[in-house]
Amino acid sequence: MPPAATTDLLTAKRKDLLSLSNQKQSLELEVNAIISELTAPITITTDDANTTTTAPPIGIDTPLVDSEGYPRSDIDVYRARTLRKRFHEIKTDYKVLEGRIERGLLELTALRDASSDDNSSEANKLESMSLSKTNKVDEAEEIKARLAPKPKPKFDPITGKWVVKSWDGSVAGVENGVTRKFEDLTHSSEGALASIAVTGGSGRVESSGVNSSGAQQQQQGSSTSSQQGSSSTTTEQRSTPTIQTIALTPFAVIDQVFPNSPSQEAGIQEGDLLLRFGTVTADNHSGFNSIKRAIVTELSLASANEASISIAVRRTTAMLGGVAEMIRTEMFDLRPRPWAGQGLLGCHLQEYNE
């Protein structure tokens, strides 16, 4: 297919996806208005207009007859049936729209791939960053490196975090980690213990910024008490760690991450608790179904605009042979794209309840 024709199809497909997204938003607004009317209490004004009474709402699926089997006299039964009928129609149309959007995203991705095969200058620019990285090593060596067993995490004294080795030997999960070598990190147990703070004796620790002077004071105090041979308890002098917290509530747990998927390449791991997905948080949405719909919308917009999605997760890592745990918040940039498996992310979410 000529490059110009492929570009026209890409433009038309993007417009179609944006149109479907607008239709989806219109249905959401309409169904919210219907639910509001069906669940709002009914105000009844008497004939003299001096007094008013409040009747129960129409309800979404409550009976429209009274206890004796007669139609309710406090509501417009015809209006109630019309609203309920439209409510169920919207639910069906909404599912159809979601399916069309998903198929459209896959078609858009296929068109972009076809455009790159035609040596389109625009597609070459978009893929230049990923090509510059994959061209450094042979494809077979890269696959072998990704599937090879990973060494144990090491403590990074620069960022104050425990980090893991990436497939290319760099440091994963930290800023500018691609420019550093995992083998160059020193794995010192003393430095590790000086960089974490045990909380409440429960065996949980959180990443912190303890400075080296506090560790030196603790070692000096321990050495002095040992030389004096005192049997009394020595008060330990420790520097107060600074613990950074993010006031976000986890709403989903990542219970599966597929190998060689966009999620795995971004650094996401099984067991991560999802705090934020783009603009979606537990605080700006009510219920997990609403969150799932918002995530689908984020994916649609990101894929249509060929953009990445910023996500935040809470990660728990076992330490000291399982005696303690380190809890920290990680940030990732995840770009939805097709891969060898299903979907655009390569991970599975389920609702999380604390």
C-alpha angles and dihedrals in degrees: 000000000000115000092241092055091049090051091051091051091050091052092048092048092051090051090049091051092049090050091051090049090053091050089050092052091049091053090049091052092047095048090048090054091049092049090049092053094045094049100040118102115253119241114211121196120204123233094261089051090224099107134037133197132197122232128193116273122265092250130211098257106000119123117275092212131076128242090278094053097255122128112270111265095204096065141049099253093191091052091048093052091047092052093047092048091051091046092058091044090055091051090055094044090048092056091048091051092050090053092049091049092050092049090046091054091053091048091049090053092049090051091051090052090050090049091054090052089057089057092245110184092220093054091046090057092049092051097039095097095052093041092052089057100043093046091065094074136030115264094239092050091049093053090047091050093049093051095045118106113268122232123240118283119269131210114250109211092195098060098021092233138116108247137190133218118262121220092259094051096260127122114272127210101024135090114272089005092140090067094054132072120234091213091060092064116101114228104208120167091207091053090046093052091046091055100055134063121216111221126211095334089277095122094251122123132183128210111262144165104250110170124226094247091067091053091049091051091051092050092048092049091049092049093049094050090049093053094049092049091220116172094203122098112267118221108238117225111215131170113243110253120228109228117195114213132184116209097225127126118225112238103174139028123219101228098172135029117183121222118260091010126136089254093055093046090052090056101255115150136197112267094033113140112226113232101166135008108190103303094340117109135155089253098058096045133055116221132358093268090059090048092051091052091049091050090053089052091050090051091049094052094042093050093045091051094038090235136142126247120228112223134179125208136181111229129194119200125189114233140181093029094310095308093112140022131215118216120195141155118246128195123209138178108222121190115200111225140144118272138165093290135053126294129010101277108040097222138095127227132197132182116277122212119184 
